Amino acid sequence: MTDFHRGSGVLLHITSLPGPYGIGELGPQAHAFVDFLAAAGQSYWQFLPLCPTSPGLDNSPYMGLSAFAGNNLLISLEGLREEGLLGDESLRSAPEFSEYLVDFAQVRAFKEQVLAEAFALFERQSQESELAGQLAEFKAGHPWLADYALFISIHEEQQGLPWYDWPEPLARREPAALAEQRRRLAARIDYHEFVQFIFYRQWQQLHAHAAARGISLIGDLPIYVALDSAEVWAWPECFLLDPKTHRPTHVAGVPPDYFSATGQRWGNPLFRWHGGGATVQKSLHRWWQRRFAHQFAQADIVRIDHFRGFEAFWQVPAEEPDAVRGQWVAGPGREFFRKMEISLGKLPIIAEDLGLITPEVEELRDRLGFPGMKVLQFAFDSDETNAYLPHNYAGPNCVVYTGTHDNDTSLGWYLSDQVSETAKERFLRYANSRDGRPVHRDFIRLALSSVGAVVIIPLQDVLGFGSDCRMNVPGTAEGNWRWRVASRFLTAEVAAELREETGFYNRLPPPLNDQEKSN
């Protein structure tokens, strides 16, 4: 069993934080949110993937341009100003942003301009400066950076074309062609390396502040990566790609089920878990080892999205328009994680085990000791044997959610026409509640009172917000990932109320010792 102490936390992506520049950032507002969590008696902060996102994919953090790079839109401009890399005038030129929704196009235009100003100022400073030396150390210590900086620089010059549509010498990564691009695009490569250095410098500061306040960070690792990403371009041997077209021969998805008669065709390239020879398998495991090491440098705990894909995955021929004609293929299984643990040590992982889960997936999860997920919104659509009802939890080795980033808010769930009256009545009876009471609080109490070691509550449920504040609607291609919380909602009164409930159910964190406080 992963060593999670009994506690609770909040789910909130960085983009949803308050702040003056149109999107959540890694600076003062993020540090203030850590302080809010500590005041509220929380132990965990869970967020979504931190990767750079693509406008063409609705800025989804689950279809990023890199599995390693950080999202430059999250860089704190106040932090740059404090570093002496931005003047006050740059910040005063900010447009008027919404405090409730992220306008990604508006934010991207402003931030790219300001980050370019910061880089220009950095370059004018002495190359013998302390910051320049730290940048050199960062570049030397992050082997993914050179590929990413080159990839994103070419991506820009190609007007956003995916790498598999680039000129053939670039798509095939012919050494002479890449050397020419490094020479021609040297300035943009330097810029992107600088931006990543600043992102991770600010992230490390936030991570250290969270540790000092007793808050563990829970990151999110999607099992698959986007086809148009630096990693698929740089490590094509690890994926099921046609060597002539560079496009997938098979793609990821899930089969038809109760929710969709045609299944879900996600389109991500699949890993080459089988075949290819010893060299390919060694390369694939080396890539995963680097990915896990990178994730655990960012966060204390990592949730693996679509964990079931390690036991078996749904393989869909790429030419198919939907996921009906796919087939199950065995994943790498327990041996894969054994090798990762030999290389990296203990892996504090949460296994996302939602959806069509077989006994084999449960056995893999349990043999590895990873806690699975229990989502209360799924608990009331059947009978008393429903696995998500708290009385059916087998023990503490699970993480209980009122809802996830893909769910409606709990209040929105209760008010939705898509939820049956029977499910709502079962919820009211189970929570010993009645129509008209604040249902989000009943959801929170059910989660906190369970035997699950960890409870995670979306901030929208803490605040009792409705459907207009949900983060994502699965199956829709536009308008997601935009919600933000205004700072006036994060009050001392809200923190005190959450702390009282947390303490009542014996979930307050243990006091920090002197060494932890000084770290």
N, C-alpha and C positions, 0 to 999 in steps of 0.2 A: 504493500500500500504506500502511495506517495504520502509524505509526511506533511499534511495540511493540518494546522491547528483549527479547532472549532472557531469559526468566525464568519464574518460576512463582508460584502463589499459592493461596489457600484460599477455598473457597465456604462461607460461614456467614452465615445471616440474623441480623439484630440480635436478633430475638426469642429465638434459640437461645443467646445468651450466658449465662454464669452470673451470679448475683447474688441478693440476698436478697429481692427483691420480686416474685417469681413470673414474671418475664419479663426478657429481655435489655433493657438500657438503653444510653443514649448517654453514660453517665458513666464512672466509674473502671474498670468491667469492660471496656468497649469500648476505652478507652485502653490497658488492660493487654493486650488481645488484639492491638492494633497492635504493642505491644512484643514479644509472643510471636512474631508474624510476622517482625519485624525480626531477632530472635534466631535464628529458623529459616531465615534467608537468603531470605525470600520478598520478592516485589516487588508483589504484588497481593492485594487483599481484595475478593472479589465477594459481593454480598448481593442479596436479593430486593427488590421494590418497597417503598417506605417509606410508602405511603399509609395513611390510616385505613381499617380493615376493618370489615365488617358481621357481627354474630353470625348473621344469617339466611343468610349465604353462607359459613358455616364459617370466618369470619375469614380468607378467602383474600386474600393480598396482590395477586392478579391480578384481583380484582373489587372494587376499592376504591371508597369514597364520593367520592373526588376523585383526579385525576391530578396535582394540585399540592400539596395539603395533606400534612402529615406526620402519622404515627400518634402520637397523644398518649400511648398506652400505652408508648412507648419513651422518654419523657422521664425523665431521671435525677432521682430524688428526692434523692439525695445532692447533685447539682448545685444543686437548689433550696435545700437547706439551706445550702450554701456561699454562695449568693447572698443569704442572709438572708430567704428567702421561706417557709421551713418551720422549725418548731421541732422539737427532738428528740422531743417527745411524740408528734407526728404519725407519726414513723417507728417509734416503739416500739409503736404501736397496730397494726402490720402483722400480719395473720394468718400462720399457718405455711403456707408455700407449698412445693410440690414443686420439687426442684432438677432434676428430669428431664423434666417435662412442663409446658406452659403450660395452666393452667385459665383460659381467657379470661374467663369470667363472673366468677370470683373476683377476678382481676386488675383487670378493668374497674370493678367495684364499689369496690374499695379506691382505685384510682388517681383515679377521678373525684372521690371524696371529698377526697383529699389535694390534688389540683389546685385544687379549689374553695377549700380553705383557703389555698393559696398565692396565688390571685387576690385573695381577700379581704384578705390581708395587703398585697399590692401596692397595692390601692386605698386602704388606710389610710395608705400612705406618701405623701409629698409628690408631687404631680403635676409638680413641678419637678425631681424626682430624675433622675439620669443614666439610670436604667433606663427611666423614662417617656419621656424624650427619644428613646432608642433604639427604643422601641416605636413612637413616632410616625414615625420614619424608616422602620421596617420596613413599616408600613402604606402609606406613600407609595410605597415601592419595589416593592410586590408587588400588581399590579392584580387578581390572581385572588382575593385575600384577602376583599374585600368580598362577592363572590358566594358564596364558600364559607361564610363566617361566617353569612350570612343563610340560606343553604340548610340548613346543619346545625342552626341554631336552629329553623327551621320544621319540619324533619324530627323534631326532638325533640318539639315541641308536637303534631305530628300522630301521635305514638306510633309512630314508625318507618314510617309509610305511605310508599311510594315517591312521588316527586313527581308522577307522572302520575295518581295517585289523590287528589291534594290538591284543595281547592275550585278551580273553574275559573279564577277570577281569579289565583290563585297559580300554578297550573300554566302559565297563559299569560303570567305575569310582567307583568300589567297594572300600570303605574306607580303608580296610586293604591293598589292592594292591597299592593304592595311597600313603599311609603312608610309605610303603616299598620303593617306588620309590623316595619319598622325602628324605628318609634317604640315599639311594644308590647314588642318583644324586645330592646331596646337593651342591657339588662344581659347577656343571654346572648350577644349579638353581641360585646360587649366582652370577655367571658370567652373566647370561641373565638379572637378575634384575639390575645389575650394568650397562649393556649396555643400557637398557631402560632409566635408570636414566640419563645417559650422553646424550642420544638422546634428551630427553625432556628438559634437562637443556640448551642444545644448541638451541633447538627450541624456548624456552622462550626468550633467548637472541636475536634471530633473530626477533621474534615477537615484542619485545620491541623496537628494532632499527627501524622496519618498522613503528610502531606507532609514533616514534619521528620524522620520515621524512614525516609523513602524508600519508602513504601507508596502505590501508586496505587489509588484506589477505583474499582471497576467496579459501576456501577448497572444497573438492569434496567428497561426500558421496554416494557410490553405494548403491542402495536400498538392494541388495542381498549380501550375504557373501559366500565365498567358502565353499564347503562341508568339505574339509580337512582344517579346521580352528579351532583355540582354542575355538571360541565362540560356534560353533555347537557341539563340543565335551563337553564343559562345561555346555551348556544350551540346551540339546537335546529336552526337552519338548516344546521348542518354535518353533520347526520345524516339517514338515511333514516327519517323518522318520519311517521306519519299526522297531519296537522294537527288533525284532529278528536279523535282518541283519545290523541294524544301517544305512542302505542306504535309500535314499529318496523314498517315494512312488510316489511322483510327483515332477517335476522339473520346473524351470522357463524357459521362452522363449518368443517369439513373433510369431504371426500366419503368414501364407503365405501372401505375399503382392506383389507389383509390382517388388520388388527387389529380391524376393526369392519365388519360387513356393512351397517350403517345409517349409517355415518359418525359424526361428532360435531356435534351442534347446540349451540353454545356460548350462543347467545342474546344476545350483545352487539349493539348497534346498529351498523350499517355507516356509514362516512363517505360523504358525498355528493360523491364524486370526479367525478361526471359530471352535467351539467345544473344547473339552479338559477340560471343566469346568472352574470355576472361578479361581482356583489356577493357571492353565496354562495361562489364560488371564492376570492375575496379574503379573506373571513372565515375560511374553512377553512385557508388557508395562513397567515393571521395567527395562528390558534390553534396550529397545528403549530410555527410559529416560536417562539411563547412557550413551548410545551411543551419543545422541544429546548433552548432557552436555560435554562430552569429545571433540566432534567436535568443539563446540563453545569456548572451552578453547584453542583450537589450532588456530582457525581462526575467523575473524570478521564476515564473511558471509560464508554460505555453499550452494553449488550447489548440489541438490539431483538428482543423475543419475536415469533415468527411474521413474520419479515422477508419471507417469500415473498408476503405480502399486499400489498406495494408493487408487485410485478410483476403478480400476478393474485390475486383472492380468491374464495372460495366463497360465493356469495350464496344464502341459503335463504329462501324465502317464510316469513314469520313464522307463518302458520297451520299449517305442516307440523310433525308431531310429531318428525321426525328429519331427517337431513341428506341423504337419498337424492335428493330432487327439487330439489337446488340446481343452480347453474350457475357456471362460471368467468366472472368479469368482470375486464376489464383494470384494473390499479391505476395509480397516478400515474407510476410508473417513474422513469427517471433524471432527467427534467426537474424533478421534485419536489425531489430531493436537490441538483440544481444551484442551484435557487432558495434552498434552505436554506443552502448553503455561501456564496452571495453575501451573504446576510444575516448569517450567524453565523461564517463562516470554516470552517476544517477541522473535520470531524466525526469524532472518534475512536470509531468504532462497531464492535461485533462483531455480525455478522449471524447470528441463529439460523436455520439453514438445514436443520433436521431434518425428517423426514417425507417427504411426496411432493414432491420437488424436481425441476423440469424444467430442461432446458438453458437456457431463457429466464431462469429465476431465477438460475442460476449465472452467466450472462452479465452480468446486472444487478449481482450481487455483485462480480464480478471487474472490471467497468468502473468501479465505484465504488471499488475497492481495499479493500473491507471484508473482514477475515478471517472465514471461516465457522467452524463448530464440528465437531469430530471427537470422538465419544463411544466410548470403547473397549469399553464393554459391548455395543455394537452390532456389534462387529467379527468375532464368531466364529460367527454363525448362518448363514453361507453358505460360499463357497469363497475361494480365494486372491485373487480380484478385488474382494473387499469393500472399499468405499471408506473404511471406518473402520480398516482395518489400516494400521499406520504405514508399511509399505513402499509403500503406494499414495498417500501424501500428495504432492501436486504440488510442494510447497515450503513455506517457513516461514510463509506468510501464512494461518495457521489457529490456532485455539485448541483445545487438546486437553484433554478432560475424561475422567477415569476414569468419571464418571457425573454427572448433573445432579440438581437438586432433585426431578425427577419419576422418577428411577431408584431402584431398590433400592440399598443400599450394595453395594460390590464383594464383600464377604464374603457378604452376603445373596444376591447374584446367583449366586455359586458354589454356595451351599447350597440354592438354590431348586429345588423340583420343577418349576417352570414353565420352567426352562432345560434344554435337551436335553443328554443325556450327550455327544453328538457335539460340541456347542458347548463344553462344559467340557473335553473332550479336546483340541480345537483350541487353546483358551486355554493349557492346560498345555504343549502342544508349542511354541506360539509364544513363550511366556514362558520356555522352557527350564526349566520348573518341574516339580513333581511333587505328587501329591495329598498333603495333610498340611502343606505349607508355608504360611506366612501369605500367602494369595493377594492381600490388599490391597496388600502390599508389591510383589508382582509387577506388579500393575496400575500402581502409582505409577512403578515403574522403566520400564515400557513407555512411559508418557506422558513422563516426563522425558527419556528417551533419544531421543525422536522429533525430527524436524526442525522441528516446530511451534514458532513463536516463543514462544508462551505456553502454559503448562500450568496448569490449575485443578483442584484436588483438593478434593472435599468433605471437611470436617473428619472426618466419620464414617469415611472411608477412611484418613485419616492415623492415626486411632486404632484402626482395625481393628474397628469396631462392626458388628453384624449388622442384620437386617431390622427389629428392634424400634426402631431408631433412624432409620429413613428419614423424610424430611420430608413427602412427599406420595405418595399412590397415585392416579394419574389415573383418572377414572371413578368415584371414590367421593366421596360428598358430606359425610361426617362424619369427624372424628377426625384430620384432617391439620393440618400447620403447627404442631404442638405440641412437637416434640422440642427439648430443651435439653441442653447439655453442662455437667456439674458441674466446678467449678474445679479439682478435684484431678487431673483428667485432663490439664490443660494444663501439663505439667511441663517443667523445663529439659532433662530427658533426651529427651523427645519432640522438643523444639525442636532439640536438638543432632543427633539422628538425622536429622531432616528436612533440616537444614542440610548435613549430610555428603553425603546423597544429591543434594541440589540442586547442591552444588559439584562433585560427581563428573561431573555431566552439563552443566557449564558454564552454570549458570543463576543463579549468585549475582548480586545487583544490583551495579551500579557504585558505587564509594564516593561519598558525598555531598560536594559542595564546600562551602566555608564559607558561601556565600550561601544554599544550600538548607537547611543546618542552621539558619540564623538565621530562615528564613521560618516 
